[in-house]
Amino acid sequence: MAEARADVKTESASRYLQQLCKHRSHKMTTEFDPEKGRVEFPSGARLDLQADAQQLHLALTADDEALERMETVVADHLKRFAFREELEFAWRKSA
C-alpha cells in the first residue's frame, strides 16, 4: 500500500469533510464528526480526513497502482462540493 497526503486550503473544511463522508456512506464504510473522518473504499483504499479552520487535511492509502486514480476520485468529488471556490490539491507521496 502507498500513501499520499494533501492539505487543501479552505475555510469550509468541516463542511466538505462531512459532505464527502455522507455522500460515500451509502455504499462504503464511513466514520465522521465535524473535525475528522474516514472512508473505507471497497477496493481496500482508505481516506482519512481532518478539518481545521483553514485547511482540509487528507491522507489517502491505496494499492500502488490505484493511488493516482484514487487521488483524482477524491479531488473531483471535493471540487464538486466546493463549486463556489477553487480548491487546489498538491498530493505528496509518502515513503
Steps between C-alpha positions, in 0.01 A plus 500: 500500500611852419399825663448854375416811700354837407420813699223695329449863598135576573299659777227239433710195585256356753205538264682328212625220727145427615355526148753253359451252783119521479515463122714187526313349797230353275744256339805496728601485864541850639557660838497875555436796722556870421879476550603158366378227272588173332374336182581136428464418131400151376840472328676514837602864459445730797463877530559675832390862526560771760347846495621815668405865454730549199558163332369155421775244558476180295692173537424243232623140515459269199676236294796644310328466163172654624634793702509757221150410381368525857662844540300614198176344626530670840601838353221495241233432761625773731519748213135432419399572861708820494359644178508850655876495547802358321669226702862413427640153561876441523526129586827395663601134491622347825774240519 
